[in-house]
Amino acid sequence: MNFDRRRAVSPIIATLLLIAIAVAAGVLVYVYVNSLSGGLTGSNGNQVAQQMQLQAYSFTSVGGTGVSSTNWVVDVFIENVGGSAVTISNIYYDGTALNEWYNTGGSYDRYLQVDTSGGNCFAAIPGGVLITGNNAASQTTSGNGASCSTAGAAQNCSTHICIDTGATAANQVETLTLASQSSNQLIFALNAQATAGTSHTIKIVTSSGGVAVFSVVAGRTG
């Protein structure tokens, strides 16, 4: 009687085969994920070439005796760590679009009035030290206080809350475009209610569709 003698694969060889299969599968997954992420974050995704990072911020309340007794001001420093220039097109605070402070010929007035009745505002200025509060009557602001994005009669800082950007010249040049590896300062004035200790979201959208999202906490610096 003849028997067909066949031996099974030894446990050692079986283990080696399983390891080889697992390694090969891992390599395939790595290559696929790497190529996918490269497609999402390449030039078409506007995330690698246009990447902004939050360097520091302060989120403070300001008071005065004018039209509005309390507002919140967020002072943010961001850096473009990407390899190409970034142009800011829109900024959102907790999902609501911010209006840009009125400027003439791409320049802001030195003294920016905190909006007292309308939407929230932002300004993009060269880095500097901010002085917040009521100032002398001779110091005037851009905008009319009702809408940060429209022109209006200048208001005296003696009766309104103002931000002194500390400019040595009469005007601050708008800087919505950040060169590669450069930093910029953004100022937000908020009428929205904010409670100290609560977290809020700032989203910056570039002209080519890049998005950067940051979290800031009311009443804190970071």
Buried (B, 14 or more C-beta within 10 A) or exposed (E): EEEEEEEEEEEEEEEEEEEEEEEEEEEEEEEEEEEEEEEEBEEEBBBBBBBBEBBEBBBBBBEBEBBBEEBBBBBBBBBBBBEBBBEBEBBBBEEEEBBBBBBEEEBBBBBBBBBBEBBBBBBBBBEBEBEBEBBEEEBBBBBBBEBBBEEBEBBBBBBBBBBBBBBEEEBBBBBBBBEBEBBBBBBBBBBEEBEEEEEBEBBBBBBBEBBBEBEBBBBEEE
